[in-house]
Amino acid sequence: MSVRQSLLAILDQGACYGSQLRAEYSRRTGAAVNVGQVYTTLERLERDGLVDNRGVDDDGRILWSVTPAGRAEARAWLSAATVSDGRDEVALRIALAVTLPGADVPGILAAQRAGVRAALAEEAAQSDRTDATGTAIVAAARRARLEAELRWLDEVEMLAAGSTGLAISDERPRRGRPARAAL
């Protein structure tokens, strides 16, 4: 999730100072964000004309507000569909392992399953303590992805059955980095 657009969306509700934005982000999503990232992002948003520094409050904190351009960006982001770019590090790692002769694919899949099951158990324990709707939505999405990953691992196991791996190809690319000249 974009911290940049999230901060804009929160500021669309009213002026806030940096640590207040951090707390609102966490309260609404259940996710943590580094306060340094919040302030760096605010400075970039100001540079880009999406937020304004409204001065300092009585406690010396800088208040930030969204500009019309920032409001438009936040609302466009909230209403846009987000589709995964397809780059899934777990899938790539397992696909590579399946093609490597001698890789312990059953062990790799078992370790991944155990990790997913542990994450599901942790998510179940956390869900009892969820009182905010936004946090519950994020938790439900995580559970659904984890459950889908377990089903996917079953499919991978069937696809990988009998795979013997791939040797390094004899075909060589036409381009490559030339060897360095000896000194």
Residue pairs with C-beta under 8 A, 6 or more apart in sequence:
1 29
1 31
2 77
3 25
3 33
3 37
3 38
3 41
4 41
4 44
4 45
5 73
5 74
5 77
5 78
6 25
6 29
7 21
7 25
7 38
7 41
7 42
7 45
7 51
8 45
8 50
8 51
8 66
8 70
8 71
8 73
8 74
8 77
9 74
9 75
9 77
9 78
10 16
10 21
10 24
10 25
10 28
11 21
11 51
11 64
11 65
11 66
11 70
11 74
12 66
12 70
12 71
12 74
12 75
14 65
15 54
15 63
15 64
15 65
16 24
16 63
16 64
17 57
17 61
17 62
17 63
17 64
18 35
18 38
18 39
18 42
18 61
18 62
18 64
19 35
19 38
19 61
20 61
21 38
21 42
21 64
22 33
22 35
22 38
25 31
25 33
25 38
26 32
26 33
27 132
27 134
27 135
28 132
28 134
28 135
29 134
29 135
29 138
30 130
30 132
30 134
30 135
30 138
30 139
31 138
42 51
42 64
45 51
45 64
45 70
46 52
46 53
46 64
49 67
49 69
49 70
50 66
50 67
50 69
50 70
50 73
51 64
51 65
51 66
51 67
51 70
52 64
52 65
52 66
52 67
53 62
53 63
53 64
54 62
54 63
54 64
54 65
55 62
55 63
56 62
56 63
57 63
66 74
90 112
90 149
94 105
94 108
94 109
94 112
94 156
97 103
97 105
97 108
98 105
98 156
98 159
98 160
98 163
98 165
99 163
99 165
99 166
100 165
100 166
101 164
101 165
101 166
101 167
102 165
103 165
105 160
105 163
106 157
109 153
109 156
109 157
109 160
112 149
112 153
113 150
113 153
116 146
116 149
116 150
116 153
117 150
119 142
119 146
120 143
120 146
120 147
120 150
123 139
123 142
123 143
123 146
124 143
126 139
127 136
127 139
127 143
130 136
130 139
